[in-house]
Amino acid sequence: MTLYETIFTRRAVRQYDKTPLEDAELAEIQQVLDGAKRLPGQSGRFEIVNADKLKNASSPHAILAFSDDTDAARANIGYTLQTLDLYLQSKGYGSLWMGMAKPVTPQDDYRILLAFGKTDTPPRSSAGDFKRRAVLQISNEDNDVARAARLAPSAVNFQPWKLEFAPGKVTVRYVGRGLGKLVTLQFQKIDIGIILKHVELVLEHEDKTVTGITPKGSGKSFAVEVAYA
Ligand SMILES: Cc1cc2nc3c(=O)[nH]c(=O)nc-3n(C[C@H](O)[C@H](O)[C@H](O)COP(=O)(O)O)c2cc1C
């Protein structure tokens, strides 16, 4: 399955087979992680670890993400690791973004982790299985990009985003939403990066070339502009 196709079948997987993956499997995942695109000007730091380095995770492995304390750096984590979320599920593994799990050793620049491992949890069978806001609640247009992008995962399924389409351009705007905002606030800029990866994959699926991805503003007015031809 391609990453694009996996947009329509992935899910948050919370039950894992504790058996660790083979070294060769982990090496391949490391290779995908090394090759996953970063946002322009951003790098972040990512580390694959085993369960003994994790608190509150039920998976045999996870990718820990570290970054600077900026909105763009957080969005970069979402954008980079959503490639891995989709890749892992395209290969039949389970994966889960986890804000509530932590590495055993605290580090100031730690932001979030993506848990993964083997699972019996089946993938979704279609876009109809997702619980998401209606397209026109999160987008100024009802089109294929918005319909697929809206399936992106977010902390507490909050979907803190709005898509604005203009000729040759989609702006992903941060929208802090209602109750629960405070709990998930630290993860919502990561969420913006996650949906950004979906937007890019769908544009590419439609044979568009993404010519620029530009983070703008910060805090409540944070947005990322995606230009394409
Ligand atoms: C940044 C982020 C943090 C998350 N943290 C947790 C978590 O700590 N525990 C958990 O069970 N799920 C967590 N999730 C999973 C979301 O609850 C889940 O993605 C969302 O409800 C949508 O469901 P789906 O992924 O099956 O489509 C997190 C998701 C994201 C994107």
PDBQT file of the ligand as one rigid body, heavy atoms in Angstrom, charges set to zero:
ROOT
HETATM    1  C1  LIG A 301      -0.255  14.602  18.984  1.00  0.00    +0.000 C 
HETATM    2  C2  LIG A 301      -1.105  13.434  19.382  1.00  0.00    +0.000 A 
HETATM    3  C3  LIG A 301      -1.070  12.936  20.686  1.00  0.00    +0.000 A 
HETATM    4  C4  LIG A 301      -1.847  11.828  21.025  1.00  0.00    +0.000 A 
HETATM    5  N1  LIG A 301      -1.744  11.317  22.307  1.00  0.00    +0.000 NA
HETATM    6  C5  LIG A 301      -2.438  10.190  22.632  1.00  0.00    +0.000 A 
HETATM    7  C6  LIG A 301      -2.276   9.585  23.913  1.00  0.00    +0.000 A 
HETATM    8  O1  LIG A 301      -1.530  10.067  24.768  1.00  0.00    +0.000 OA
HETATM    9  N2  LIG A 301      -2.967   8.448  24.186  1.00  0.00    +0.000 N 
HETATM   10  C7  LIG A 301      -3.808   7.865  23.253  1.00  0.00    +0.000 A 
HETATM   11  O2  LIG A 301      -4.402   6.823  23.549  1.00  0.00    +0.000 OA
HETATM   12  N3  LIG A 301      -3.974   8.417  22.021  1.00  0.00    +0.000 NA
HETATM   13  C8  LIG A 301      -3.298   9.548  21.687  1.00  0.00    +0.000 A 
HETATM   14  N4  LIG A 301      -3.438  10.092  20.431  1.00  0.00    +0.000 N 
HETATM   15  C9  LIG A 301      -4.293   9.434  19.437  1.00  0.00    +0.000 C 
HETATM   16  C10 LIG A 301      -5.570  10.216  19.138  1.00  0.00    +0.000 C 
HETATM   17  O3  LIG A 301      -6.463  10.127  20.215  1.00  0.00    +0.000 OA
HETATM   18  C11 LIG A 301      -6.195   9.669  17.840  1.00  0.00    +0.000 C 
HETATM   19  O4  LIG A 301      -5.290   9.831  16.802  1.00  0.00    +0.000 OA
HETATM   20  C12 LIG A 301      -7.484  10.365  17.512  1.00  0.00    +0.000 C 
HETATM   21  O5  LIG A 301      -8.475  10.080  18.477  1.00  0.00    +0.000 OA
HETATM   22  C13 LIG A 301      -8.029   9.958  16.137  1.00  0.00    +0.000 C 
HETATM   23  O6  LIG A 301      -8.198   8.562  16.027  1.00  0.00    +0.000 OA
HETATM   24  P1  LIG A 301      -7.504   7.738  14.849  1.00  0.00    +0.000 P 
HETATM   25  O7  LIG A 301      -6.015   8.005  14.950  1.00  0.00    +0.000 OA
HETATM   26  O8  LIG A 301      -7.848   6.311  15.105  1.00  0.00    +0.000 OA
HETATM   27  O9  LIG A 301      -8.004   8.219  13.532  1.00  0.00    +0.000 OA
HETATM   28  C14 LIG A 301      -2.682  11.218  20.069  1.00  0.00    +0.000 A 
HETATM   29  C15 LIG A 301      -2.716  11.722  18.760  1.00  0.00    +0.000 A 
HETATM   30  C16 LIG A 301      -1.933  12.800  18.415  1.00  0.00    +0.000 A 
HETATM   31  C17 LIG A 301      -1.944  13.272  16.999  1.00  0.00    +0.000 C 
ENDROOT
TORSDOF 0
